[in-house]
Amino acid sequence: MSGAPPKISVLIADDQPLVRRGLALILAPDPAFEVVAEAEDGEQAVALAHRFRPDVVVMDIRMPVLDGVQATEQLAATLPGCRVLALSTFDMDEYVVGALRAGAYGFLPKDISPEELVAAIHIVHAGEATVAPRLLTRLISTYVRAPRRPQPAPLALGDLTPREVEVWRLIATGLDNAEIARALDITVSTVKNYITSIFDKLSVRDRAQAVIAAYETGLVETGDK
């Protein structure tokens, strides 16, 4: 009788066969993973995800028929337990922001190391965002700002306490939980409690979406530190 934990089932979606094979070969030797299917476009990815119910979908953003953003949106709506890790050729690609908005748990550039891919899948499987806060902040500050800045959301800001707004601003400027705790002279567990409340009030799922919301509402501006 083995006490080994169940394997993390993975679906790989990419329109380039060589990339699909390469990703599968990276994961194959690791006993923690099982690659259950490969898809060559977003539509096929959605269909195969419904068939195999993978834990994680490694999703290319730019694919034919249905792109990775649309496929992610469909999976987030219909298979919330299936977590999407988006891949992009460029780590500043505007489609990545679209994927985060659509419900992806994070993104990685395609030039990552095998070790980084493995670690990211584990993180996504655990329900955490894979994007480092500062990298995420740089991405969002580039693409979320628009010529017509939306009005600061009175509803969102009004529902938060002053301390929650302060914690939200620090999240958006790239600080992790320990750094926020030091900045505000509170415990990490208190920070986590604030973050749970903030996410609930903003109706966001994770840090990635909270950072997007902070830029969209004008809570932080590009270049804020």
Secondary structure as GFF3:
##gff-version 3
##sequence-region A 1 225
A	DSSP	beta_strand	8	13	.	.	.	ID=ss1
A	DSSP	alpha_helix	17	27	.	.	.	ID=ss2
A	DSSP	beta_strand	33	39	.	.	.	ID=ss3
A	DSSP	alpha_helix	42	52	.	.	.	ID=ss4
A	DSSP	beta_strand	56	60	.	.	.	ID=ss5
A	DSSP	alpha_helix	68	78	.	.	.	ID=ss6
A	DSSP	beta_strand	83	88	.	.	.	ID=ss7
A	DSSP	alpha_helix	94	102	.	.	.	ID=ss8
A	DSSP	beta_strand	106	109	.	.	.	ID=ss9
A	DSSP	alpha_helix	114	125	.	.	.	ID=ss10
A	DSSP	alpha_helix	133	143	.	.	.	ID=ss11
A	DSSP	alpha_helix	154	159	.	.	.	ID=ss12
A	DSSP	alpha_helix	162	172	.	.	.	ID=ss13
A	DSSP	alpha_helix	177	184	.	.	.	ID=ss14
A	DSSP	alpha_helix	188	202	.	.	.	ID=ss15
A	DSSP	alpha_helix	207	217	.	.	.	ID=ss16
###
